[in-house]
């Protein structure tokens, strides 16, 4: 088993997809042990650390990477299987921002109302009990919620020598912020440049669908990822697979276009897997699918279209040449050896 460990220094963190060289090169079949910093770069450590005072724009939402995958070329697909995602600290934070989030005026939704107040919430993270503890800032209310670690940001370099801020989700991946991207999930990303150049960051201890206030329970993570390359198979938008479901993503504004992209990709993907006529696949997805919301606060919004694999029928071919199953087995082998 080929295992690569990488913990970036603050100077090695990246804030774009594309536009910078790889920090390392890995072979397909590699297990990667990665440290990812939280979206504030670890600078917000208490309720008095307002991001506007301790962080510097645009240096937010850092990612670990990019990594060059040997043999990856445009037209291929990278498969990244998240073996484990675990909080690296016993605390996490969330915030409101004056002009960011779904329930405030922004620069694109200009209003005359006063901006929201900038407030920080500190969460206690109990990894042993698998809970995070919410405490109200203006009252004595407290409640425990299940720990459900995920990564908000994963992606590859865009094509045409483009560099995109890590906060922006699009066809290359990026800040999709879907709670579906947890341990046990394989994400498929279409390769746009030689090596793929994938990066991972923006760990969340948990997040509600939509990330309504603009931030989740933001945390540094120790994450293990298994990497595979699928040659000659393209992927138009990031796709996810777990043991029971196929998922397509779409990122755009307005939200209905993100919804349409994700549903269109899932319908056409389903048709290709089952051999169904496209309208038959449309009907199947319409009645059997789900539509979890990723984010409704970033520069692009993200929707997910989700379908149980059981609805594909017994004769459907294996998805992406059984990459999810192989990587899941490799991840299990890694975990049993720890």
Secondary structure, 3 states (H helix, E strand, C coil): CCEEEEECCHHHCECEECCCCCCEEECCCCEEEEEECCCCCCCCCCCCCCHHHHCCCCCCCCEEEEEEECCCCCCCEEEEEEEEEEECCCEEEEEEECCECCCCCCCCCCCCCCCCCCEEEEEEEECCCCEEEEECCCCCCEEEEECCCEEEEEECCCCCCCCEECCCCECCEECCCCCCCECCCEEEEECCCCCEEEEEEEEECCCCCECCCCCCCECCEEEEEEEEEECCCCCCCCEEECCCEEEEEEEECCHHHHHHHHHHHHHHHHHHHHCCCHHHHHHHHHHHEECCEEECCCCCEEEEEEEEHHHHCCCCCCHHHHHHHHHHHHHHHHHHHC
